[in-house]
Amino acid sequence: MTNPLFDMTGKVALITGSTKGIGRSIAEEMARLGAKVVISSRKADACEQVAGELKAQGFEAIAIPCHVGKKDDLQNLVDKTLEAWGKIDVLVCNAATNPVYGPTSEMTDEAWDKIMDTNVKGTFWLTNMVLPGMAERGEGAVVLLSSIAGIRGNTTIGTYGVSKAAEAALARNLAVEWGPKGIRINSIAPGLIKTDFAKALWE
């Protein structure tokens, strides 16, 4: 499939949380535009299934499982991608967690730490692993998935929203730091999308 605005032929795109929902849609579309895509989420079998379905359609895809809250997993994700394809042109930080719903006043320390470590620290780690390689080549693109919950207050997923506001701020700072080296960095803030992740909201 061709698109008059985008051609990703020969580009390597690494998308976290890409076995379902928004991340899978991004991976599928980038594959259609010619990119070699890395399918990644926590479950190896899910990664293999989605990569297999893309390859069956004639696209280039590999599966590398990764828990984005674990630094060693993230380093392995980057290393295996570079082993396979030698570079990362596009990074999409989509994987996130939201284990609890309800007001911030009821948030446990453990839940707060899990949300912040996975959604913010994991993104901080991964971008720091990938950006230097992009800078060496003088080009690259990074997209961080924020959320409308990071822009507007929310009584149901407020702490998740705080983590997503932090990701948007991280994108702005990374853009200032790495933009002069030829790298585009943006965050996007989806509204309510009918995915499994958001099921408790749209039901």
C-alpha positions, 0 to 999 in steps of 0.5 A: 500500500502506498501513501502520498505523504509517507514512504518508510521503505528501508526504515526500521521502526521499533514500536513497544506495546505493539501486539494489540490496540494503538501500538499494533495499528501503528506497527501495521500501518508502518509496515504497509508504508514499507518499514521493517517493524519490531513487534514487542510486548511482554508476551513472546507468543503474542509478539510471534503471532503478530509478527507472523501475521505481518510476514504472511502479508509480505511485510518485514517484521521481527518479534522481540518480547520486552517488559518496558519497566525492566531496564535489562529487557529494554537493552535486550530489545535495542540490542536484538533490533540492532543485531537484526537490522543494524539501526533504529530509524523510528522509535514509538514508545507506546507500551504503558500500564495502568493497574488501578482505577480510581481517585489519586487519594486511594493510590497505593505507593506500589501502584504509583511506583509501578505506573511511574516506573513503567510509563515514565522511567521506562520511556526515559531509559529506552529513549536514552538507549536509542537516541545516540545511534540516531544522532550518529546518523544525523536523523531519526524520529521518536514518538511518545504516546501521551494521553488526553488524561495527561492534559485534562484532569481525570477522576478515574485514571488520574495517576496514569494521567500524571505519568502521561503528562510527564511523557509529554514533558519528556518529549519536549525536553528531548526535542530541545536536546536532540533536535539539533542533531536531526531528530524529530521528537513528538508526543501524541495524546489519544483520546478514548480509543476502543482498545482492551487497555481502555475497556474499563473506561468505554464500558 
